[in-house]
Amino acid sequence: IALGGPLPHVMAAKAIAFQEANQPDFKTYAQNIVNNAQVLAERFISKGVRLVTGGTENHLMIVDITQFGLTGRHAETALRSALITTSRNAIPFDVQGPWYTSGIRLGTPALTTLGMGKVEMEEIADIIISILSHTKPATVEKTGQPSKANCVVDPVVLEEAQARVTNLLKQFPLYPEIEL
């Protein structure tokens, strides 16, 4: 009977991760992730958007999107069409349930890794608010009722958001050494 054992590649990966986490640069990087999350959270709050915890002390936040009249699934889809990847997330006492949800989860590690900072976090919050403010549930043809999944984004706002996101990504390319 083989029960498995230590996987050398996993042990090596952990050793490298611990070595990197022990460097002074990593502490700065981790603090920048938290700083960026706090700026993003503060921007949402200043624009009247509710965060489930009222702010953040770590790398992520959950945005309550009920004020936009959308489900988390609508928001996830609309934001993805604007080139922003996020995840729908349930909020406490969620009336939409765990599948459609009333929130989205946002985090800053990937953005921080790209080199983004305060100005970019504020721009990202503004883009997200713009998209959510100009998205509405699609109508289900059979029933005439609003869909909990499909949505319609104002095409002018969507095009503007895509241009803004593309501009950010041009300034902070994932692999700057590779030209496409």
Accessible surface in RSA format (square Angstrom, percent):
REM  Atomic radii and reference values for relative SASA: ProtOr
REM  Chains: A
REM  Algorithm: Lee & Richards
REM  Probe-radius: 1.40
REM  Slices: 20
REM RES _ NUM      All-atoms   Total-Side   Main-Chain    Non-polar    All polar
REM                ABS   REL    ABS   REL    ABS   REL    ABS   REL    ABS   REL
RES ILE A   1   207.70 118.2 126.18  94.0  81.51 196.5 138.18  99.5  69.52 188.6
RES ALA A   2   101.68  93.5  64.91 100.2  36.77  83.7  71.72 101.0  29.96  79.4
RES LEU A   3   166.95  93.0 126.64  90.6  40.31 101.3 132.48  93.0  34.48  92.8
RES GLY A   4    70.14  86.5   0.00   N/A  70.14  86.5  42.00 115.3  28.14  63.0
RES GLY A   5    47.34  58.4   0.00   N/A  47.34  58.4  27.69  76.0  19.65  44.0
RES PRO A   6   106.10  77.3  81.64  74.4  24.46  88.9  93.10  76.9  12.99  80.8
RES LEU A   7    97.77  54.4  94.31  67.5   3.46   8.7  94.31  66.2   3.46   9.3
RES PRO A   8    96.39  70.3  92.38  84.2   4.01  14.6  92.92  76.7   3.47  21.6
RES HIS A   9   128.01  70.0 115.87  80.5  12.14  31.1  91.04  93.8  36.97  43.0
RES VAL A  10    54.24  35.7  52.67  47.7   1.57   3.8  54.24  47.1   0.00   0.0
RES MET A  11   105.26  54.5  98.84  65.4   6.42  15.3  77.98  66.3  27.28  36.1
RES ALA A  12    56.73  52.2  48.63  75.0   8.10  18.4  55.99  78.8   0.74   2.0
RES ALA A  13    60.72  55.8  48.16  74.3  12.57  28.6  56.85  80.1   3.87  10.3
RES LYS A  14   116.03  56.6 114.43  70.2   1.60   3.8  63.65  57.3  52.38  55.8
RES ALA A  15    59.17  54.4  47.39  73.1  11.78  26.8  54.02  76.1   5.15  13.6
RES ILE A  16    95.29  54.2  95.29  71.0   0.00   0.0  95.29  68.6   0.00   0.0
RES ALA A  17    52.89  48.6  45.32  69.9   7.56  17.2  49.78  70.1   3.11   8.2
RES PHE A  18   143.32  71.7 137.64  85.3   5.68  14.8 138.39  83.9   4.93  14.1
RES GLN A  19   109.71  61.4 101.63  74.3   8.09  19.3  34.18  72.7  75.54  57.3
RES GLU A  20   102.60  58.9 100.83  76.3   1.77   4.2  32.60  63.1  70.00  57.2
RES ALA A  21    50.21  46.2  31.68  48.9  18.53  42.2  31.92  45.0  18.29  48.4
RES ASN A  22   125.96  86.9 101.42  98.0  24.54  59.1  15.56  37.5 110.40 106.7
RES GLN A  23    86.49  48.4  83.78  61.2   2.71   6.4  28.22  60.1  58.26  44.2
RES PRO A  24   106.90  77.9  96.45  87.9  10.44  38.0 104.35  86.2   2.55  15.8
RES ASP A  25   116.96  81.9 112.89 112.4   4.07   9.6  32.63  76.8  84.33  84.1
RES PHE A  26    81.89  41.0  78.36  48.5   3.53   9.2  81.14  49.2   0.75   2.1
RES LYS A  27   162.25  79.2 157.15  96.4   5.10  12.1 104.09  93.7  58.16  61.9
RES THR A  28    82.62  58.8  77.45  78.5   5.18  12.3  55.22  74.2  27.41  41.4
RES TYR A  29    70.37  32.9  67.38  38.3   2.99   7.8  56.97  42.8  13.40  16.5
RES ALA A  30    38.04  35.0  36.02  55.6   2.02   4.6  37.07  52.2   0.97   2.6
RES GLN A  31    95.12  53.2  92.27  67.4   2.85   6.8  36.93  78.6  58.19  44.1
RES ASN A  32    63.85  44.0  63.16  61.0   0.69   1.7   9.31  22.4  54.54  52.7
RES ILE A  33    17.93  10.2  17.93  13.4   0.00   0.0  17.93  12.9   0.00   0.0
RES VAL A  34    34.85  22.9  34.85  31.6   0.00   0.0  34.85  30.3   0.00   0.0
RES ASN A  35    61.94  42.7  60.05  58.0   1.89   4.6  21.43  51.6  40.50  39.1
RES ASN A  36     8.79   6.1   8.79   8.5   0.00   0.0   0.00   0.0   8.79   8.5
RES ALA A  37     0.00   0.0   0.00   0.0   0.00   0.0   0.00   0.0   0.00   0.0
RES GLN A  38    60.71  33.9  59.78  43.7   0.93   2.2  12.75  27.1  47.96  36.4
RES VAL A  39    25.14  16.5  24.27  22.0   0.87   2.1  24.37  21.2   0.76   2.1
RES LEU A  40     2.30   1.3   2.30   1.6   0.00   0.0   2.30   1.6   0.00   0.0
RES ALA A  41     1.71   1.6   1.71   2.6   0.00   0.0   1.71   2.4   0.00   0.0
RES GLU A  42   110.68  63.5 106.04  80.2   4.64  11.0  44.10  85.3  66.58  54.4
RES ARG A  43    61.51  25.8  58.28  29.7   3.23   7.7   6.02   8.2  55.49  33.6
RES PHE A  44     0.63   0.3   0.63   0.4   0.00   0.0   0.63   0.4   0.00   0.0
RES ILE A  45    78.16  44.5  67.35  50.2  10.81  26.1  67.90  48.9  10.26  27.8
RES SER A  46    85.40  72.2  44.45  59.3  40.95  94.3  49.89 106.2  35.51  49.7
RES LYS A  47   108.14  52.8  79.33  48.7  28.81  68.6  37.16  33.5  70.97  75.6
RES GLY A  48    54.20  66.8   0.00   N/A  54.20  66.8  37.04 101.6  17.16  38.4
RES VAL A  49     4.49   3.0   1.92   1.7   2.57   6.2   2.30   2.0   2.19   5.9
RES ARG A  50   119.45  50.2 112.20  57.2   7.25  17.3  71.67  97.9  47.78  29.0
RES LEU A  51     3.32   1.8   0.18   0.1   3.15   7.9   0.18   0.1   3.15   8.5
RES VAL A  52    32.04  21.1  14.25  12.9  17.79  42.9  14.25  12.4  17.79  48.3
RES THR A  53   109.84  78.1  74.17  75.2  35.66  85.0  77.34 103.9  32.50  49.1
RES GLY A  54    54.46  67.2   0.00   N/A  54.46  67.2  32.16  88.3  22.30  49.9
RES GLY A  55    15.41  19.0   0.00   N/A  15.41  19.0  15.13  41.5   0.28   0.6
RES THR A  56    21.31  15.2   1.99   2.0  19.32  46.0   7.36   9.9  13.95  21.1
RES GLU A  57   158.43  91.0 135.84 102.8  22.59  53.8  49.20  95.2 109.22  89.2
RES ASN A  58    70.36  48.5  69.35  67.0   1.01   2.4  22.91  55.1  47.45  45.9
RES HIS A  59    77.11  42.1  76.74  53.3   0.37   1.0  48.87  50.4  28.24  32.9
RES LEU A  60    54.16  30.2  51.56  36.9   2.59   6.5  51.56  36.2   2.59   7.0
RES MET A  61     3.02   1.6   0.18   0.1   2.84   6.8   3.02   2.6   0.00   0.0
RES ILE A  62    40.59  23.1  37.68  28.1   2.91   7.0  37.68  27.1   2.91   7.9
RES VAL A  63     0.02   0.0   0.02   0.0   0.00   0.0   0.02   0.0   0.00   0.0
RES ASP A  64    11.22   7.9  10.47  10.4   0.75   1.8   1.16   2.7  10.06  10.0
RES ILE A  65     0.00   0.0   0.00   0.0   0.00   0.0   0.00   0.0   0.00   0.0
RES THR A  66    67.22  47.8  52.18  52.9  15.04  35.8  36.47  49.0  30.75  46.5
RES GLN A  67   103.17  57.7  60.07  43.9  43.11 102.6  42.52  90.5  60.65  46.0
RES PHE A  68    34.82  17.4  12.71   7.9  22.11  57.5  19.31  11.7  15.50  44.4
RES GLY A  69    52.15  64.3   0.00   N/A  52.15  64.3  39.33 107.9  12.82  28.7
RES LEU A  70     6.83   3.8   0.03   0.0   6.80  17.1   2.12   1.5   4.71  12.7
RES THR A  71     5.43   3.9   5.43   5.5   0.00   0.0   5.43   7.3   0.00   0.0
RES GLY A  72     0.00   0.0   0.00   N/A   0.00   0.0   0.00   0.0   0.00   0.0
RES ARG A  73    69.25  29.1  69.25  35.3   0.00   0.0   0.37   0.5  68.88  41.7
RES HIS A  74     2.94   1.6   2.94   2.0   0.00   0.0   2.94   3.0   0.00   0.0
RES ALA A  75     0.00   0.0   0.00   0.0   0.00   0.0   0.00   0.0   0.00   0.0
RES GLU A  76    43.55  25.0  43.06  32.6   0.49   1.2  15.73  30.4  27.82  22.7
RES THR A  77    66.73  47.5  61.07  61.9   5.65  13.5  50.33  67.6  16.40  24.8
RES ALA A  78     0.49   0.5   0.00   0.0   0.49   1.1   0.49   0.7   0.00   0.0
RES LEU A  79     0.00   0.0   0.00   0.0   0.00   0.0   0.00   0.0   0.00   0.0
RES ARG A  80   131.38  55.2 127.20  64.8   4.18  10.0  50.13  68.5  81.25  49.2
RES SER A  81    43.18  36.5  29.14  38.9  14.04  32.3  40.61  86.5   2.57   3.6
RES ALA A  82     0.00   0.0   0.00   0.0   0.00   0.0   0.00   0.0   0.00   0.0
RES LEU A  83    77.40  43.1  64.41  46.1  12.99  32.7  64.43  45.2  12.97  34.9
RES ILE A  84    20.94  11.9  18.00  13.4   2.94   7.1  20.91  15.1   0.03   0.1
RES THR A  85   108.54  77.2  80.67  81.8  27.87  66.4  67.32  90.4  41.22  62.3
RES THR A  86    14.95  10.6   0.00   0.0  14.95  35.6   7.03   9.4   7.92  12.0
RES SER A  87    38.52  32.6  38.27  51.1   0.25   0.6  11.44  24.4  27.08  37.9
RES ARG A  88    53.40  22.4  39.83  20.3  13.57  32.3   9.79  13.4  43.60  26.4
RES ASN A  89    31.91  22.0  28.34  27.4   3.56   8.6   4.12   9.9  27.78  26.9
RES ALA A  90    44.09  40.5  33.15  51.2  10.94  24.9  33.32  46.9  10.77  28.5
RES ILE A  91    19.87  11.3  12.24   9.1   7.63  18.4  14.89  10.7   4.98  13.5
RES PRO A  92    83.61  60.9  62.14  56.6  21.47  78.1  73.92  61.0   9.70  60.3
RES PHE A  93   200.38 100.3 165.53 102.5  34.85  90.7 179.85 109.0  20.53  58.8
RES ASP A  94    28.17  19.7   5.75   5.7  22.42  53.0   6.58  15.5  21.59  21.5
RES VAL A  95   130.10  85.6  93.81  84.9  36.29  87.5 101.94  88.6  28.16  76.4
RES GLN A  96    46.06  25.8  38.73  28.3   7.34  17.5   1.83   3.9  44.23  33.5
RES GLY A  97    22.49  27.7   0.00   N/A  22.49  27.7  22.19  60.9   0.30   0.7
RES PRO A  98   124.10  90.4 104.77  95.5  19.32  70.2 105.73  87.3  18.37 114.2
RES TRP A  99   144.23  57.9 142.88  69.2   1.35   3.2 136.98  73.0   7.25  11.8
RES TYR A 100    61.49  28.7  61.49  35.0   0.00   0.0  23.44  17.6  38.05  46.9
RES THR A 101     2.82   2.0   2.82   2.9   0.00   0.0   2.82   3.8   0.00   0.0
RES SER A 102     0.66   0.6   0.66   0.9   0.00   0.0   0.52   1.1   0.14   0.2
RES GLY A 103     0.00   0.0   0.00   N/A   0.00   0.0   0.00   0.0   0.00   0.0
RES ILE A 104     0.00   0.0   0.00   0.0   0.00   0.0   0.00   0.0   0.00   0.0
RES ARG A 105   103.05  43.3  98.45  50.2   4.60  10.9  11.76  16.1  91.29  55.3
RES LEU A 106    12.79   7.1   9.94   7.1   2.86   7.2  12.79   9.0   0.00   0.0
RES GLY A 107    36.59  45.1   0.00   N/A  36.59  45.1  11.63  31.9  24.96  55.9
RES THR A 108     0.00   0.0   0.00   0.0   0.00   0.0   0.00   0.0   0.00   0.0
RES PRO A 109    46.56  33.9  46.44  42.3   0.12   0.4  46.56  38.4   0.00   0.0
RES ALA A 110    74.30  68.3  64.50  99.5   9.80  22.3  70.98 100.0   3.31   8.8
RES LEU A 111    38.54  21.5  38.54  27.6   0.00   0.0  38.54  27.1   0.00   0.0
RES THR A 112    12.90   9.2   5.23   5.3   7.67  18.3   5.23   7.0   7.67  11.6
RES THR A 113    90.54  64.4  64.45  65.3  26.08  62.2  61.11  82.1  29.43  44.5
RES LEU A 114    37.96  21.1  19.97  14.3  17.99  45.2  23.43  16.5  14.53  39.1
RES GLY A 115    50.71  62.5   0.00   N/A  50.71  62.5  29.70  81.5  21.02  47.1
RES MET A 116     8.88   4.6   2.23   1.5   6.65  15.8   2.23   1.9   6.65   8.8
RES GLY A 117    23.10  28.5   0.00   N/A  23.10  28.5  22.35  61.3   0.75   1.7
RES LYS A 118   125.31  61.1 117.13  71.9   8.18  19.5  87.07  78.4  38.24  40.7
RES VAL A 119   109.38  72.0 107.00  96.9   2.38   5.7 107.05  93.0   2.33   6.3
RES GLU A 120    25.95  14.9  25.86  19.6   0.09   0.2   1.02   2.0  24.93  20.4
RES MET A 121     0.00   0.0   0.00   0.0   0.00   0.0   0.00   0.0   0.00   0.0
RES GLU A 122    39.97  22.9  39.97  30.2   0.00   0.0   4.40   8.5  35.57  29.0
RES GLU A 123    48.16  27.7  45.61  34.5   2.56   6.1  16.21  31.4  31.95  26.1
RES ILE A 124    16.28   9.3  16.28  12.1   0.00   0.0  16.28  11.7   0.00   0.0
RES ALA A 125     0.00   0.0   0.00   0.0   0.00   0.0   0.00   0.0   0.00   0.0
RES ASP A 126    30.86  21.6  25.59  25.5   5.27  12.5  12.48  29.4  18.38  18.3
RES ILE A 127     0.16   0.1   0.16   0.1   0.00   0.0   0.16   0.1   0.00   0.0
RES ILE A 128     1.11   0.6   1.11   0.8   0.00   0.0   1.11   0.8   0.00   0.0
RES ILE A 129    28.10  16.0  28.10  20.9   0.00   0.0  28.10  20.2   0.00   0.0
RES SER A 130    24.64  20.8  19.40  25.9   5.24  12.1  16.23  34.6   8.40  11.8
RES ILE A 131     0.00   0.0   0.00   0.0   0.00   0.0   0.00   0.0   0.00   0.0
RES LEU A 132     2.02   1.1   1.11   0.8   0.91   2.3   1.11   0.8   0.91   2.4
RES SER A 133    62.45  52.8  30.20  40.3  32.25  74.3  24.66  52.5  37.78  52.9
RES HIS A 134    82.89  45.3  70.44  49.0  12.45  31.8  50.95  52.5  31.94  37.2
RES THR A 135     9.99   7.1   0.00   0.0   9.99  23.8   0.80   1.1   9.19  13.9
RES LYS A 136   131.65  64.2 131.32  80.6   0.33   0.8  74.78  67.3  56.87  60.6
RES PRO A 137    37.39  27.3  27.22  24.8  10.18  37.0  27.22  22.5  10.18  63.2
RES ALA A 138    19.85  18.2  17.52  27.0   2.33   5.3  19.80  27.9   0.05   0.1
RES THR A 139    92.03  65.5  70.53  71.5  21.50  51.2  37.24  50.0  54.79  82.8
RES VAL A 140    57.34  37.7  52.11  47.2   5.23  12.6  57.34  49.8   0.00   0.0
RES GLU A 141   174.19 100.0 140.26 106.1  33.94  80.8  58.64 113.4 115.56  94.3
RES LYS A 142   199.46  97.3 158.93  97.5  40.53  96.5 110.05  99.1  89.40  95.2
RES THR A 143    87.74  62.4  58.89  59.7  28.85  68.8  65.49  88.0  22.25  33.6
RES GLY A 144    48.79  60.2   0.00   N/A  48.79  60.2  25.36  69.6  23.43  52.5
RES GLN A 145   110.82  62.0 110.66  80.9   0.17   0.4  35.08  74.7  75.75  57.5
RES PRO A 146    88.07  64.2  73.81  67.3  14.26  51.8  75.29  62.2  12.78  79.4
RES SER A 147    11.30   9.5   7.41   9.9   3.88   8.9   3.52   7.5   7.78  10.9
RES LYS A 148    94.68  46.2  89.22  54.7   5.45  13.0  55.34  49.8  39.34  41.9
RES ALA A 149    17.58  16.2  14.97  23.1   2.60   5.9  14.97  21.1   2.60   6.9
RES ASN A 150    96.51  66.6  94.82  91.6   1.69   4.1  15.08  36.3  81.43  78.7
RES CYS A 151    25.07  19.0   0.96   1.1  24.11  56.7   0.00   0.0  25.07  27.0
RES VAL A 152    71.87  47.3  67.69  61.3   4.18  10.1  70.86  61.6   1.00   2.7
RES VAL A 153    20.35  13.4   8.31   7.5  12.03  29.0   8.31   7.2  12.03  32.6
RES ASP A 154    55.81  39.1  48.24  48.0   7.56  17.9  14.28  33.6  41.53  41.4
RES PRO A 155    99.26  72.3  93.81  85.5   5.45  19.8  95.82  79.1   3.44  21.4
RES VAL A 156   116.58  76.7 111.78 101.2   4.81  11.6 115.22 100.1   1.36   3.7
RES VAL A 157    21.21  14.0  20.45  18.5   0.76   1.8  20.87  18.1   0.34   0.9
RES LEU A 158    36.17  20.1  36.17  25.9   0.00   0.0  36.17  25.4   0.00   0.0
RES GLU A 159   124.38  71.4 122.71  92.8   1.67   4.0  38.17  73.8  86.21  70.4
RES GLU A 160    92.44  53.1  84.91  64.2   7.53  17.9  34.39  66.5  58.05  47.4
RES ALA A 161     1.71   1.6   1.29   2.0   0.42   1.0   1.58   2.2   0.13   0.3
RES GLN A 162    57.25  32.0  57.07  41.7   0.18   0.4  12.20  26.0  45.05  34.2
RES ALA A 163    63.20  58.1  49.44  76.3  13.76  31.3  57.63  81.2   5.57  14.7
RES ARG A 164    59.48  25.0  55.20  28.1   4.28  10.2  28.51  39.0  30.97  18.8
RES VAL A 165    10.52   6.9  10.52   9.5   0.00   0.0  10.52   9.1   0.00   0.0
RES THR A 166    52.06  37.0  51.13  51.8   0.93   2.2  40.50  54.4  11.56  17.5
RES ASN A 167    82.38  56.8  79.60  76.9   2.78   6.7  17.47  42.1  64.91  62.7
RES LEU A 168    13.02   7.3  13.02   9.3   0.00   0.0  13.02   9.1   0.00   0.0
RES LEU A 169    80.38  44.8  76.38  54.6   4.00  10.1  76.82  53.9   3.56   9.6
RES LYS A 170   156.26  76.2 129.62  79.5  26.64  63.4  83.45  75.1  72.81  77.6
RES GLN A 171   100.56  56.2  70.55  51.6  30.02  71.5  37.44  79.7  63.12  47.9
RES PHE A 172    35.89  18.0  33.67  20.9   2.21   5.8  35.68  21.6   0.20   0.6
RES PRO A 173    58.51  42.6  48.75  44.4   9.75  35.5  52.66  43.5   5.85  36.3
RES LEU A 174   123.09  68.6 102.62  73.4  20.47  51.5 102.62  72.1  20.47  55.1
RES TYR A 175   124.33  58.0 118.39  67.4   5.93  15.4  74.46  56.0  49.86  61.5
RES PRO A 176    98.35  71.7  69.98  63.8  28.37 103.1  72.73  60.0  25.62 159.2
RES GLU A 177   137.93  79.2  97.32  73.6  40.61  96.7  71.19 137.7  66.75  54.5
RES ILE A 178   101.01  57.5  85.56  63.7  15.46  37.3  88.54  63.8  12.48  33.9
RES GLU A 179   174.54 100.2 145.30 109.9  29.24  69.6  57.17 110.6 117.38  95.8
RES LEU A 180   208.60 116.2 134.83  96.5  73.77 185.4 165.36 116.1  43.25 116.4
END  Absolute sums over single chains surface
CHAIN  1 A    11239.7       9150.3       2089.3       6990.3       4249.3
END  Absolute sums over all chains
TOTAL         11239.7       9150.3       2089.3       6990.3       4249.3
